[in-house]
């Protein structure tokens, strides 16, 4: 899904995180920045700074969480049924 407008703020961070596994070019496109990678990286850096998130926008793959990697590799996520049954 391509977004028609440039995303900003938490929406930009969420979109970039969701598309990080496809690379910076695809993430920029999916977040509404088309081929303007530099503007995408600038806006992502600004959004992360505002939320207190430390990021190296040159290495967008750092946005991929351990949980995403486990799911990609076919690992199993183990968690209690409820918070009281830890």
PDB file of N, CA, C and O in Angstrom:
ATOM      1  N   UNK A   1       0.838  -1.178   0.000  1.00  0.00           N
ATOM      2  CA  UNK A   1       0.000   0.000   0.000  1.00  0.00           C
ATOM      3  C   UNK A   1       0.882   1.239   0.000  1.00  0.00           C
ATOM      4  O   UNK A   1       1.642   1.451   0.945  1.00  0.00           O
ATOM      5  N   UNK A   2       0.800   2.036  -1.007  1.00  0.00           N
ATOM      6  CA  UNK A   2       1.513   3.300  -1.041  1.00  0.00           C
ATOM      7  C   UNK A   2       0.635   4.377  -0.452  1.00  0.00           C
ATOM      8  O   UNK A   2      -0.549   4.473  -0.772  1.00  0.00           O
ATOM      9  N   UNK A   3       1.213   5.176   0.400  1.00  0.00           N
ATOM     10  CA  UNK A   3       0.470   6.272   0.996  1.00  0.00           C
ATOM     11  C   UNK A   3       0.624   7.502   0.108  1.00  0.00           C
ATOM     12  O   UNK A   3       1.724   7.767  -0.376  1.00  0.00           O
ATOM     13  N   UNK A   4      -0.457   8.266  -0.120  1.00  0.00           N
ATOM     14  CA  UNK A   4      -0.375   9.412  -1.027  1.00  0.00           C
ATOM     15  C   UNK A   4       0.352  10.609  -0.442  1.00  0.00           C
ATOM     16  O   UNK A   4       0.792  11.479  -1.194  1.00  0.00           O
ATOM     17  N   UNK A   5       0.495  10.682   0.880  1.00  0.00           N
ATOM     18  CA  UNK A   5       1.158  11.835   1.475  1.00  0.00           C
ATOM     19  C   UNK A   5       2.344  11.382   2.307  1.00  0.00           C
ATOM     20  O   UNK A   5       2.430  10.223   2.713  1.00  0.00           O
ATOM     21  N   UNK A   6       3.242  12.296   2.552  1.00  0.00           N
ATOM     22  CA  UNK A   6       4.409  11.990   3.379  1.00  0.00           C
ATOM     23  C   UNK A   6       3.967  11.806   4.819  1.00  0.00           C
ATOM     24  O   UNK A   6       3.373  12.705   5.414  1.00  0.00           O
ATOM     25  N   UNK A   7       4.254  10.651   5.374  1.00  0.00           N
ATOM     26  CA  UNK A   7       3.924  10.410   6.767  1.00  0.00           C
ATOM     27  C   UNK A   7       4.898  11.163   7.661  1.00  0.00           C
ATOM     28  O   UNK A   7       6.023  11.454   7.257  1.00  0.00           O
ATOM     29  N   UNK A   8       4.463  11.475   8.874  1.00  0.00           N
ATOM     30  CA  UNK A   8       5.310  12.152   9.850  1.00  0.00           C
ATOM     31  C   UNK A   8       5.047  11.540  11.220  1.00  0.00           C
ATOM     32  O   UNK A   8       4.104  10.769  11.398  1.00  0.00           O
ATOM     33  N   UNK A   9       5.886  11.888  12.174  1.00  0.00           N
ATOM     34  CA  UNK A   9       5.684  11.472  13.555  1.00  0.00           C
ATOM     35  C   UNK A   9       5.694   9.971  13.745  1.00  0.00           C
ATOM     36  O   UNK A   9       6.438   9.243  13.088  1.00  0.00           O
ATOM     37  N   UNK A  10       4.852   9.527  14.658  1.00  0.00           N
ATOM     38  CA  UNK A  10       4.807   8.111  15.006  1.00  0.00           C
ATOM     39  C   UNK A  10       4.340   7.255  13.837  1.00  0.00           C
ATOM     40  O   UNK A  10       4.743   6.098  13.716  1.00  0.00           O
ATOM     41  N   UNK A  11       3.488   7.817  12.968  1.00  0.00           N
ATOM     42  CA  UNK A  11       3.046   7.074  11.785  1.00  0.00           C
ATOM     43  C   UNK A  11       4.217   6.764  10.867  1.00  0.00           C
ATOM     44  O   UNK A  11       4.295   5.679  10.292  1.00  0.00           O
ATOM     45  N   UNK A  12       5.123   7.716  10.733  1.00  0.00           N
ATOM     46  CA  UNK A  12       6.321   7.511   9.915  1.00  0.00           C
ATOM     47  C   UNK A  12       7.217   6.440  10.538  1.00  0.00           C
ATOM     48  O   UNK A  12       7.724   5.565   9.836  1.00  0.00           O
ATOM     49  N   UNK A  13       7.408   6.511  11.839  1.00  0.00           N
ATOM     50  CA  UNK A  13       8.243   5.525  12.524  1.00  0.00           C
ATOM     51  C   UNK A  13       7.650   4.131  12.369  1.00  0.00           C
ATOM     52  O   UNK A  13       8.366   3.177  12.063  1.00  0.00           O
ATOM     53  N   UNK A  14       6.344   4.013  12.581  1.00  0.00           N
ATOM     54  CA  UNK A  14       5.677   2.713  12.461  1.00  0.00           C
ATOM     55  C   UNK A  14       5.784   2.155  11.043  1.00  0.00           C
ATOM     56  O   UNK A  14       6.059   0.969  10.858  1.00  0.00           O
ATOM     57  N   UNK A  15       5.568   3.005  10.053  1.00  0.00           N
ATOM     58  CA  UNK A  15       5.640   2.572   8.659  1.00  0.00           C
ATOM     59  C   UNK A  15       7.073   2.164   8.297  1.00  0.00           C
ATOM     60  O   UNK A  15       7.286   1.142   7.645  1.00  0.00           O
ATOM     61  N   UNK A  16       8.048   2.967   8.722  1.00  0.00           N
ATOM     62  CA  UNK A  16       9.455   2.658   8.437  1.00  0.00           C
ATOM     63  C   UNK A  16       9.844   1.340   9.092  1.00  0.00           C
ATOM     64  O   UNK A  16      10.553   0.529   8.497  1.00  0.00           O
ATOM     65  N   UNK A  17       9.381   1.130  10.315  1.00  0.00           N
ATOM     66  CA  UNK A  17       9.681  -0.116  11.029  1.00  0.00           C
ATOM     67  C   UNK A  17       9.065  -1.316  10.309  1.00  0.00           C
ATOM     68  O   UNK A  17       9.703  -2.359  10.169  1.00  0.00           O
ATOM     69  N   UNK A  18       7.834  -1.159   9.860  1.00  0.00           N
ATOM     70  CA  UNK A  18       7.147  -2.250   9.174  1.00  0.00           C
ATOM     71  C   UNK A  18       7.800  -2.605   7.846  1.00  0.00           C
ATOM     72  O   UNK A  18       7.719  -3.748   7.397  1.00  0.00           O
ATOM     73  N   UNK A  19       8.444  -1.632   7.217  1.00  0.00           N
ATOM     74  CA  UNK A  19       9.034  -1.854   5.898  1.00  0.00           C
ATOM     75  C   UNK A  19      10.557  -1.925   5.907  1.00  0.00           C
ATOM     76  O   UNK A  19      11.171  -2.037   4.846  1.00  0.00           O
ATOM     77  N   UNK A  20      11.174  -1.862   7.075  1.00  0.00           N
ATOM     78  CA  UNK A  20      12.637  -1.853   7.178  1.00  0.00           C
ATOM     79  C   UNK A  20      13.268  -3.087   6.558  1.00  0.00           C
ATOM     80  O   UNK A  20      14.362  -3.014   5.998  1.00  0.00           O
ATOM     81  N   UNK A  21      12.586  -4.216   6.654  1.00  0.00           N
ATOM     82  CA  UNK A  21      13.157  -5.458   6.121  1.00  0.00           C
ATOM     83  C   UNK A  21      13.286  -5.441   4.605  1.00  0.00           C
ATOM     84  O   UNK A  21      14.009  -6.261   4.040  1.00  0.00           O
ATOM     85  N   UNK A  22      12.597  -4.521   3.940  1.00  0.00           N
ATOM     86  CA  UNK A  22      12.655  -4.429   2.481  1.00  0.00           C
ATOM     87  C   UNK A  22      13.699  -3.428   1.997  1.00  0.00           C
ATOM     88  O   UNK A  22      13.941  -3.315   0.796  1.00  0.00           O
ATOM     89  N   UNK A  23      14.320  -2.703   2.926  1.00  0.00           N
ATOM     90  CA  UNK A  23      15.337  -1.725   2.562  1.00  0.00           C
ATOM     91  C   UNK A  23      14.808  -0.301   2.576  1.00  0.00           C
ATOM     92  O   UNK A  23      13.601  -0.061   2.609  1.00  0.00           O
ATOM     93  N   UNK A  24      15.743   0.629   2.549  1.00  0.00           N
ATOM     94  CA  UNK A  24      15.395   2.046   2.692  1.00  0.00           C
ATOM     95  C   UNK A  24      14.581   2.563   1.504  1.00  0.00           C
ATOM     96  O   UNK A  24      13.694   3.398   1.683  1.00  0.00           O
ATOM     97  N   UNK A  25      14.870   2.082   0.307  1.00  0.00           N
ATOM     98  CA  UNK A  25      14.148   2.564  -0.874  1.00  0.00           C
ATOM     99  C   UNK A  25      12.665   2.210  -0.789  1.00  0.00           C
ATOM    100  O   UNK A  25      11.801   3.054  -1.029  1.00  0.00           O
ATOM    101  N   UNK A  26      12.383   0.969  -0.449  1.00  0.00           N
ATOM    102  CA  UNK A  26      10.993   0.511  -0.341  1.00  0.00           C
ATOM    103  C   UNK A  26      10.301   1.196   0.835  1.00  0.00           C
ATOM    104  O   UNK A  26       9.136   1.579   0.729  1.00  0.00           O
ATOM    105  N   UNK A  27      11.007   1.353   1.952  1.00  0.00           N
ATOM    106  CA  UNK A  27      10.426   2.015   3.123  1.00  0.00           C
ATOM    107  C   UNK A  27      10.054   3.459   2.795  1.00  0.00           C
ATOM    108  O   UNK A  27       8.981   3.928   3.174  1.00  0.00           O
ATOM    109  N   UNK A  28      10.940   4.160   2.091  1.00  0.00           N
ATOM    110  CA  UNK A  28      10.653   5.546   1.709  1.00  0.00           C
ATOM    111  C   UNK A  28       9.423   5.618   0.819  1.00  0.00           C
ATOM    112  O   UNK A  28       8.574   6.492   0.993  1.00  0.00           O
ATOM    113  N   UNK A  29       9.330   4.711  -0.121  1.00  0.00           N
ATOM    114  CA  UNK A  29       8.191   4.675  -1.028  1.00  0.00           C
ATOM    115  C   UNK A  29       6.900   4.394  -0.256  1.00  0.00           C
ATOM    116  O   UNK A  29       5.893   5.071  -0.463  1.00  0.00           O
ATOM    117  N   UNK A  30       6.927   3.409   0.620  1.00  0.00           N
ATOM    118  CA  UNK A  30       5.736   3.025   1.370  1.00  0.00           C
ATOM    119  C   UNK A  30       5.290   4.116   2.341  1.00  0.00           C
ATOM    120  O   UNK A  30       4.109   4.204   2.674  1.00  0.00           O
ATOM    121  N   UNK A  31       6.224   4.940   2.794  1.00  0.00           N
ATOM    122  CA  UNK A  31       5.905   6.006   3.740  1.00  0.00           C
ATOM    123  C   UNK A  31       5.514   7.309   3.046  1.00  0.00           C
ATOM    124  O   UNK A  31       5.301   8.327   3.705  1.00  0.00           O
ATOM    125  N   UNK A  32       5.421   7.276   1.714  1.00  0.00           N
ATOM    126  CA  UNK A  32       4.943   8.435   0.969  1.00  0.00           C
ATOM    127  C   UNK A  32       6.019   9.351   0.432  1.00  0.00           C
ATOM    128  O   UNK A  32       5.705  10.441  -0.046  1.00  0.00           O
ATOM    129  N   UNK A  33       7.276   8.950   0.492  1.00  0.00           N
ATOM    130  CA  UNK A  33       8.373   9.808   0.056  1.00  0.00           C
ATOM    131  C   UNK A  33       8.911   9.451  -1.321  1.00  0.00           C
ATOM    132  O   UNK A  33       9.854  10.080  -1.802  1.00  0.00           O
ATOM    133  N   UNK A  34       8.325   8.455  -1.951  1.00  0.00           N
ATOM    134  CA  UNK A  34       8.747   8.068  -3.292  1.00  0.00           C
ATOM    135  C   UNK A  34      10.218   7.743  -3.354  1.00  0.00           C
ATOM    136  O   UNK A  34      10.709   6.922  -2.579  1.00  0.00           O
ATOM    137  N   UNK A  35      10.929   8.378  -4.267  1.00  0.00           N
ATOM    138  CA  UNK A  35      12.360   8.144  -4.452  1.00  0.00           C
ATOM    139  C   UNK A  35      13.236   9.123  -3.664  1.00  0.00           C
ATOM    140  O   UNK A  35      14.462   9.078  -3.767  1.00  0.00           O
ATOM    141  N   UNK A  36      12.611  10.007  -2.879  1.00  0.00           N
ATOM    142  CA  UNK A  36      13.357  11.020  -2.129  1.00  0.00           C
ATOM    143  C   UNK A  36      13.862  10.425  -0.809  1.00  0.00           C
ATOM    144  O   UNK A  36      13.309  10.688   0.260  1.00  0.00           O
ATOM    145  N   UNK A  37      14.906   9.631  -0.909  1.00  0.00           N
ATOM    146  CA  UNK A  37      15.461   8.913   0.241  1.00  0.00           C
ATOM    147  C   UNK A  37      15.995   9.889   1.293  1.00  0.00           C
ATOM    148  O   UNK A  37      15.792   9.681   2.489  1.00  0.00           O
ATOM    149  N   UNK A  38      16.669  10.940   0.857  1.00  0.00           N
ATOM    150  CA  UNK A  38      17.257  11.910   1.796  1.00  0.00           C
ATOM    151  C   UNK A  38      16.177  12.581   2.639  1.00  0.00           C
ATOM    152  O   UNK A  38      16.333  12.707   3.854  1.00  0.00           O
ATOM    153  N   UNK A  39      15.077  13.015   2.006  1.00  0.00           N
ATOM    154  CA  UNK A  39      13.985  13.644   2.750  1.00  0.00           C
ATOM    155  C   UNK A  39      13.352  12.644   3.716  1.00  0.00           C
ATOM    156  O   UNK A  39      13.025  12.992   4.850  1.00  0.00           O
ATOM    157  N   UNK A  40      13.181  11.408   3.265  1.00  0.00           N
ATOM    158  CA  UNK A  40      12.643  10.352   4.117  1.00  0.00           C
ATOM    159  C   UNK A  40      13.528  10.171   5.354  1.00  0.00           C
ATOM    160  O   UNK A  40      13.024  10.104   6.475  1.00  0.00           O
ATOM    161  N   UNK A  41      14.842  10.092   5.151  1.00  0.00           N
ATOM    162  CA  UNK A  41      15.767   9.903   6.264  1.00  0.00           C
ATOM    163  C   UNK A  41      15.756  11.101   7.211  1.00  0.00           C
ATOM    164  O   UNK A  41      15.838  10.930   8.427  1.00  0.00           O
ATOM    165  N   UNK A  42      15.655  12.317   6.660  1.00  0.00           N
ATOM    166  CA  UNK A  42      15.593  13.520   7.489  1.00  0.00           C
ATOM    167  C   UNK A  42      14.343  13.502   8.371  1.00  0.00           C
ATOM    168  O   UNK A  42      14.419  13.736   9.577  1.00  0.00           O
ATOM    169  N   UNK A  43      13.210  13.226   7.761  1.00  0.00           N
ATOM    170  CA  UNK A  43      11.942  13.232   8.485  1.00  0.00           C
ATOM    171  C   UNK A  43      11.888  12.094   9.506  1.00  0.00           C
ATOM    172  O   UNK A  43      11.334  12.260  10.593  1.00  0.00           O
ATOM    173  N   UNK A  44      12.456  10.948   9.162  1.00  0.00           N
ATOM    174  CA  UNK A  44      12.502   9.834  10.098  1.00  0.00           C
ATOM    175  C   UNK A  44      13.390  10.190  11.286  1.00  0.00           C
ATOM    176  O   UNK A  44      13.043   9.892  12.428  1.00  0.00           O
ATOM    177  N   UNK A  45      14.523  10.818  11.030  1.00  0.00           N
ATOM    178  CA  UNK A  45      15.418  11.244  12.112  1.00  0.00           C
ATOM    179  C   UNK A  45      14.708  12.246  13.023  1.00  0.00           C
ATOM    180  O   UNK A  45      14.800  12.147  14.247  1.00  0.00           O
ATOM    181  N   UNK A  46      14.002  13.206  12.431  1.00  0.00           N
ATOM    182  CA  UNK A  46      13.271  14.197  13.222  1.00  0.00           C
ATOM    183  C   UNK A  46      12.201  13.534  14.079  1.00  0.00           C
ATOM    184  O   UNK A  46      12.058  13.856  15.258  1.00  0.00           O
ATOM    185  N   UNK A  47      11.452  12.614  13.490  1.00  0.00           N
ATOM    186  CA  UNK A  47      10.391  11.919  14.216  1.00  0.00           C
ATOM    187  C   UNK A  47      10.968  11.122  15.379  1.00  0.00           C
ATOM    188  O   UNK A  47      10.410  11.129  16.476  1.00  0.00           O
ATOM    189  N   UNK A  48      12.074  10.439  15.145  1.00  0.00           N
ATOM    190  CA  UNK A  48      12.714   9.649  16.199  1.00  0.00           C
ATOM    191  C   UNK A  48      13.258  10.552  17.302  1.00  0.00           C
ATOM    192  O   UNK A  48      13.133  10.235  18.485  1.00  0.00           O
ATOM    193  N   UNK A  49      13.857  11.670  16.921  1.00  0.00           N
ATOM    194  CA  UNK A  49      14.383  12.617  17.913  1.00  0.00           C
ATOM    195  C   UNK A  49      13.259  13.147  18.800  1.00  0.00           C
ATOM    196  O   UNK A  49      13.431  13.273  20.013  1.00  0.00           O
ATOM    197  N   UNK A  50      12.121  13.455  18.204  1.00  0.00           N
ATOM    198  CA  UNK A  50      10.972  13.974  18.965  1.00  0.00           C
ATOM    199  C   UNK A  50      10.439  12.943  19.951  1.00  0.00           C
ATOM    200  O   UNK A  50       9.923  13.307  21.008  1.00  0.00           O
ATOM    201  N   UNK A  51      10.556  11.669  19.618  1.00  0.00           N
ATOM    202  CA  UNK A  51      10.050  10.604  20.485  1.00  0.00           C
ATOM    203  C   UNK A  51      11.127  10.033  21.395  1.00  0.00           C
ATOM    204  O   UNK A  51      10.863   9.117  22.173  1.00  0.00           O
ATOM    205  N   UNK A  52      12.350  10.576  21.301  1.00  0.00           N
ATOM    206  CA  UNK A  52      13.440  10.112  22.146  1.00  0.00           C
ATOM    207  C   UNK A  52      13.999   8.764  21.721  1.00  0.00           C
ATOM    208  O   UNK A  52      14.536   8.022  22.543  1.00  0.00           O
ATOM    209  N   UNK A  53      13.872   8.449  20.440  1.00  0.00           N
ATOM    210  CA  UNK A  53      14.360   7.186  19.901  1.00  0.00           C
ATOM    211  C   UNK A  53      15.691   7.438  19.213  1.00  0.00           C
ATOM    212  O   UNK A  53      15.797   8.307  18.348  1.00  0.00           O
ATOM    213  N   UNK A  54      16.703   6.676  19.598  1.00  0.00           N
ATOM    214  CA  UNK A  54      18.015   6.795  18.979  1.00  0.00           C
ATOM    215  C   UNK A  54      18.062   5.876  17.759  1.00  0.00           C
ATOM    216  O   UNK A  54      17.791   4.680  17.862  1.00  0.00           O
ATOM    217  N   UNK A  55      18.406   6.442  16.610  1.00  0.00           N
ATOM    218  CA  UNK A  55      18.411   5.663  15.371  1.00  0.00           C
ATOM    219  C   UNK A  55      19.517   6.146  14.443  1.00  0.00           C
ATOM    220  O   UNK A  55      19.865   7.326  14.419  1.00  0.00           O
ATOM    221  N   UNK A  56      20.050   5.214  13.691  1.00  0.00           N
ATOM    222  CA  UNK A  56      20.986   5.524  12.616  1.00  0.00           C
ATOM    223  C   UNK A  56      20.198   5.359  11.320  1.00  0.00           C
ATOM    224  O   UNK A  56      20.023   4.236  10.846  1.00  0.00           O
ATOM    225  N   UNK A  57      19.717   6.464  10.739  1.00  0.00           N
ATOM    226  CA  UNK A  57      18.853   6.378   9.559  1.00  0.00           C
ATOM    227  C   UNK A  57      19.566   5.808   8.346  1.00  0.00           C
ATOM    228  O   UNK A  57      18.913   5.400   7.386  1.00  0.00           O
ATOM    229  N   UNK A  58      20.883   5.773   8.371  1.00  0.00           N
ATOM    230  CA  UNK A  58      21.614   5.157   7.266  1.00  0.00           C
ATOM    231  C   UNK A  58      21.525   3.634   7.326  1.00  0.00           C
ATOM    232  O   UNK A  58      21.783   2.950   6.336  1.00  0.00           O
ATOM    233  N   UNK A  59      21.160   3.112   8.492  1.00  0.00           N
ATOM    234  CA  UNK A  59      21.022   1.671   8.652  1.00  0.00           C
ATOM    235  C   UNK A  59      19.610   1.376   9.169  1.00  0.00           C
ATOM    236  O   UNK A  59      19.419   1.031  10.335  1.00  0.00           O
ATOM    237  N   UNK A  60      18.638   1.518   8.287  1.00  0.00           N
ATOM    238  CA  UNK A  60      17.228   1.367   8.656  1.00  0.00           C
ATOM    239  C   UNK A  60      16.912  -0.032   9.163  1.00  0.00           C
ATOM    240  O   UNK A  60      15.915  -0.222   9.860  1.00  0.00           O
ATOM    241  N   UNK A  61      17.726  -0.998   8.831  1.00  0.00           N
ATOM    242  CA  UNK A  61      17.465  -2.361   9.293  1.00  0.00           C
ATOM    243  C   UNK A  61      17.541  -2.471  10.810  1.00  0.00           C
ATOM    244  O   UNK A  61      17.068  -3.453  11.382  1.00  0.00           O
ATOM    245  N   UNK A  62      18.135  -1.471  11.473  1.00  0.00           N
ATOM    246  CA  UNK A  62      18.173  -1.471  12.933  1.00  0.00           C
ATOM    247  C   UNK A  62      16.783  -1.305  13.538  1.00  0.00           C
ATOM    248  O   UNK A  62      16.594  -1.563  14.727  1.00  0.00           O
ATOM    249  N   UNK A  63      15.813  -0.881  12.741  1.00  0.00           N
ATOM    250  CA  UNK A  63      14.438  -0.758  13.225  1.00  0.00           C
ATOM    251  C   UNK A  63      13.755  -2.111  13.359  1.00  0.00           C
ATOM    252  O   UNK A  63      12.724  -2.225  14.021  1.00  0.00           O
ATOM    253  N   UNK A  64      14.319  -3.125  12.740  1.00  0.00           N
ATOM    254  CA  UNK A  64      13.731  -4.458  12.807  1.00  0.00           C
ATOM    255  C   UNK A  64      13.952  -5.005  14.217  1.00  0.00           C
ATOM    256  O   UNK A  64      15.088  -5.107  14.681  1.00  0.00           O
ATOM    257  N   UNK A  65      12.871  -5.350  14.883  1.00  0.00           N
ATOM    258  CA  UNK A  65      12.963  -5.837  16.258  1.00  0.00           C
ATOM    259  C   UNK A  65      13.310  -7.318  16.301  1.00  0.00           C
ATOM    260  O   UNK A  65      13.189  -8.030  15.304  1.00  0.00           O
ATOM    261  N   UNK A  66      13.740  -7.764  17.467  1.00  0.00           N
ATOM    262  CA  UNK A  66      14.050  -9.182  17.656  1.00  0.00           C
ATOM    263  C   UNK A  66      12.817 -10.041  17.400  1.00  0.00           C
ATOM    264  O   UNK A  66      12.927 -11.136  16.848  1.00  0.00           O
ATOM    265  N   UNK A  67      11.653  -9.554  17.795  1.00  0.00           N
ATOM    266  CA  UNK A  67      10.416 -10.300  17.575  1.00  0.00           C
ATOM    267  C   UNK A  67      10.151 -10.487  16.086  1.00  0.00           C
ATOM    268  O   UNK A  67       9.726 -11.562  15.664  1.00  0.00           O
ATOM    269  N   UNK A  68      10.398  -9.454  15.291  1.00  0.00           N
ATOM    270  CA  UNK A  68      10.203  -9.574  13.857  1.00  0.00           C
ATOM    271  C   UNK A  68      11.172 -10.596  13.265  1.00  0.00           C
ATOM    272  O   UNK A  68      10.800 -11.366  12.380  1.00  0.00           O
ATOM    273  N   UNK A  69      12.410 -10.603  13.752  1.00  0.00           N
ATOM    274  CA  UNK A  69      13.398 -11.559  13.258  1.00  0.00           C
ATOM    275  C   UNK A  69      13.011 -12.988  13.617  1.00  0.00           C
ATOM    276  O   UNK A  69      13.166 -13.898  12.802  1.00  0.00           O
ATOM    277  N   UNK A  70      12.515 -13.186  14.815  1.00  0.00           N
ATOM    278  CA  UNK A  70      12.106 -14.524  15.248  1.00  0.00           C
ATOM    279  C   UNK A  70      10.948 -15.023  14.397  1.00  0.00           C
ATOM    280  O   UNK A  70      10.936 -16.176  13.968  1.00  0.00           O
ATOM    281  N   UNK A  71       9.975 -14.150  14.155  1.00  0.00           N
ATOM    282  CA  UNK A  71       8.834 -14.545  13.337  1.00  0.00           C
ATOM    283  C   UNK A  71       9.280 -14.876  11.917  1.00  0.00           C
ATOM    284  O   UNK A  71       8.768 -15.815  11.308  1.00  0.00           O
ATOM    285  N   UNK A  72      10.232 -14.110  11.388  1.00  0.00           N
ATOM    286  CA  UNK A  72      10.733 -14.337  10.039  1.00  0.00           C
ATOM    287  C   UNK A  72      11.451 -15.679   9.946  1.00  0.00           C
ATOM    288  O   UNK A  72      11.333 -16.385   8.944  1.00  0.00           O
ATOM    289  N   UNK A  73      12.195 -16.027  10.996  1.00  0.00           N
ATOM    290  CA  UNK A  73      12.958 -17.269  11.003  1.00  0.00           C
ATOM    291  C   UNK A  73      12.085 -18.461  11.384  1.00  0.00           C
ATOM    292  O   UNK A  73      12.547 -19.601  11.325  1.00  0.00           O
ATOM    293  N   UNK A  74      10.857 -18.224  11.766  1.00  0.00           N
ATOM    294  CA  UNK A  74       9.968 -19.312  12.108  1.00  0.00           C
ATOM    295  C   UNK A  74      10.114 -19.795  13.536  1.00  0.00           C
ATOM    296  O   UNK A  74       9.761 -20.933  13.847  1.00  0.00           O
ATOM    297  N   UNK A  75      10.631 -18.941  14.408  1.00  0.00           N
ATOM    298  CA  UNK A  75      10.775 -19.295  15.810  1.00  0.00           C
ATOM    299  C   UNK A  75       9.429 -19.319  16.509  1.00  0.00           C
ATOM    300  O   UNK A  75       8.404 -18.967  15.926  1.00  0.00           O
ATOM    301  N   UNK A  76       9.445 -19.731  17.741  1.00  0.00           N
ATOM    302  CA  UNK A  76       8.236 -19.822  18.536  1.00  0.00           C
ATOM    303  C   UNK A  76       8.300 -18.787  19.641  1.00  0.00           C
ATOM    304  O   UNK A  76       9.306 -18.680  20.343  1.00  0.00           O
ATOM    305  N   UNK A  77       7.231 -18.026  19.798  1.00  0.00           N
ATOM    306  CA  UNK A  77       7.150 -17.044  20.859  1.00  0.00           C
ATOM    307  C   UNK A  77       6.382 -17.665  22.017  1.00  0.00           C
ATOM    308  O   UNK A  77       5.250 -18.117  21.848  1.00  0.00           O
ATOM    309  N   UNK A  78       7.002 -17.686  23.195  1.00  0.00           N
ATOM    310  CA  UNK A  78       6.386 -18.308  24.364  1.00  0.00           C
ATOM    311  C   UNK A  78       6.054 -17.197  25.351  1.00  0.00           C
ATOM    312  O   UNK A  78       6.903 -16.368  25.677  1.00  0.00           O
ATOM    313  N   UNK A  79       4.802 -17.190  25.825  1.00  0.00           N
ATOM    314  CA  UNK A  79       4.353 -16.183  26.767  1.00  0.00           C
ATOM    315  C   UNK A  79       3.269 -16.776  27.645  1.00  0.00           C
ATOM    316  O   UNK A  79       2.587 -17.715  27.235  1.00  0.00           O
ATOM    317  N   UNK A  80       3.096 -16.235  28.862  1.00  0.00           N
ATOM    318  CA  UNK A  80       2.036 -16.738  29.721  1.00  0.00           C
ATOM    319  C   UNK A  80       0.662 -16.379  29.186  1.00  0.00           C
ATOM    320  O   UNK A  80       0.509 -15.437  28.409  1.00  0.00           O
ATOM    321  N   UNK A  81      -0.352 -17.157  29.620  1.00  0.00           N
ATOM    322  CA  UNK A  81      -1.712 -16.877  29.180  1.00  0.00           C
ATOM    323  C   UNK A  81      -2.229 -15.558  29.742  1.00  0.00           C
ATOM    324  O   UNK A  81      -2.953 -14.829  29.064  1.00  0.00           O
ATOM    325  N   UNK A  82      -1.858 -15.257  30.970  1.00  0.00           N
ATOM    326  CA  UNK A  82      -2.295 -14.002  31.610  1.00  0.00           C
ATOM    327  C   UNK A  82      -1.115 -13.403  32.354  1.00  0.00           C
ATOM    328  O   UNK A  82      -0.107 -14.070  32.587  1.00  0.00           O
ATOM    329  N   UNK A  83      -1.251 -12.145  32.722  1.00  0.00           N
ATOM    330  CA  UNK A  83      -0.182 -11.476  33.453  1.00  0.00           C
ATOM    331  C   UNK A  83      -0.003 -12.065  34.853  1.00  0.00           C
ATOM    332  O   UNK A  83       1.088 -11.988  35.420  1.00  0.00           O
ATOM    333  N   UNK A  84      -1.041 -12.639  35.403  1.00  0.00           N
ATOM    334  CA  UNK A  84      -0.954 -13.201  36.758  1.00  0.00           C
ATOM    335  C   UNK A  84      -0.337 -14.592  36.782  1.00  0.00           C
ATOM    336  O   UNK A  84       0.004 -15.094  37.853  1.00  0.00           O
ATOM    337  N   UNK A  85      -0.188 -15.219  35.630  1.00  0.00           N
ATOM    338  CA  UNK A  85       0.385 -16.574  35.614  1.00  0.00           C
ATOM    339  C   UNK A  85       1.810 -16.566  35.049  1.00  0.00           C
ATOM    340  O   UNK A  85       2.144 -17.329  34.142  1.00  0.00           O
ATOM    341  N   UNK A  86       2.625 -15.690  35.607  1.00  0.00           N
ATOM    342  CA  UNK A  86       4.017 -15.628  35.186  1.00  0.00           C
ATOM    343  C   UNK A  86       4.766 -16.774  35.798  1.00  0.00           C
ATOM    344  O   UNK A  86       5.968 -16.916  35.573  1.00  0.00           O
TER     345      UNK A  86
END
